[in-house]
Amino acid sequence: MDGVSLLHPEDAVFEAMLEGWEKQQRGRRLGVDTIGERVRVVRRFTEFSGEYPWRWTAAHMDEWSTTLIAELQRARSTIRSYQGAIRQFCDFLTSPHYTWVSECEKRFGTHPVQICHEWNTAAHLDEYEGDADRRPMTREEIQALFDYADDQVEHAVRRGRKGALQAYRDATVFKTIYGWGLRCREVSRLDVTDFYRNPKAPELGRFGLMTVRYGKASRGSGPRRRTVASVMPWAVESLEDYLVNMRPRFRHQAGHKAVWLTERGGRLQPREIEERFAAYRNALGFDEDLVPHCLRHSYVTHLIEDGADPKFVQEQVGHRYASTTAIYTGVSNDFMNTMMRKALDRAFAAEGEMA
């Protein structure tokens, strides 16, 4: 308000900037977690630079980026995300649609500028910026994982200890992730009403189709729905057995819609799935880079190896672009050799016809 003298003008203006930016992002329908993380990045950068936004310079960004790379060793995608948050905050402050430039000029004799440019920030050049060591699991590794998970159920039953029910649930969770190519959050949010009959596959009963209602969101949109066709009958049998024979044994399950329940009657969370996977992975001596998402990679790879149409696989896993599905594919040497042999046979046959 004009004519108002602030007790701590720098802090008051800075907090008002962040509040205004939060409102602008909510208007774009961005998620609460996304907005909160961006605000925290701005606060961390402010603390690092020791300056308020109207005194930020490109040199501050250069120093912070150097610290993120050399000292903290943050991943390229993380650095790009941090820089993107600062860029968007500066865009908000310098936009002519808002009054922060004139407000800062009047109160502090200077104004905010854009400090993130092409020449001092990481560009998004690759479709995939994750860990290069991340790979699909082999068929042998997946079978070993499933066998180990099943063994945990038997061990708990023989010893008469608690945990057999939870071990059975976890074993089925891993089979479901692989059997339908799901993300951890997607499998966690499954409800008992998310399965339907497929007229093209009546032998699968009511598990011919799975509705994924909490697919990965993008660009401020809500969760993306998709329908996944069941293509692995053994996974259907495993899931149906759990829902019919094991889930009713959980306490407080009556009236609860979640497929995967905890012993206290809540919904199993992605973090819990990741922790149990890590425990089994370490017990088996597998690479530490393997995570539950690698089962999704394996789903894509193995369908391609088994001759599934790439477009069908793309729709199954909910990728908008075929290039994204291609990143998930890590076909085995046997598959590559088979394709190479077929190509050579066609080439030699063509040469023979020409001769």
Salt bridges, closest charged atoms under 4 A:
ASP2 OD1 - LYS106 NZ 3.31
GLU15 OE1 - ARG43 NH2 2.89
GLU19 OE2 - LYS23 NZ 3.54
GLU37 OE1 - ARG40 NH2 3.28
GLU37 OE2 - ARG44 NH2 3.26
GLU103 OE1 - LYS106 NZ 3.90
GLU103 OE2 - ARG107 NE 2.46
GLU105 OE2 - HIS111 NE2 3.72
GLU129 OE1 - ARG80 NH2 2.75
GLU129 OE2 - HIS124 NE2 3.99
GLU141 OE2 - ARG135 NH2 2.80
ASP150 OD1 - LYS175 NZ 2.99
GLU154 OE1 - ARG158 NH1 3.84
ASP170 OD1 - ARG169 NE 3.03
ASP170 OD2 - ARG276 NH1 2.64
GLU186 OE2 - ARG183 NH1 2.51
GLU186 OE2 - ARG226 NH1 2.85
ASP191 OD2 - ARG213 NH2 2.54
ASP191 OD1 - ARG267 NH2 2.90
ASP194 OD1 - ARG213 NE 2.90
GLU275 OE2 - ARG271 NH1 3.21
ASP287 OD2 - ARG135 NH2 3.08
GLU305 OE1 - ARG139 NH2 2.98
ASP306 OD1 - ARG139 NH2 3.09
GLU315 OE2 - LYS311 NZ 3.31
ASP345 OD1 - ARG341 NH2 3.07
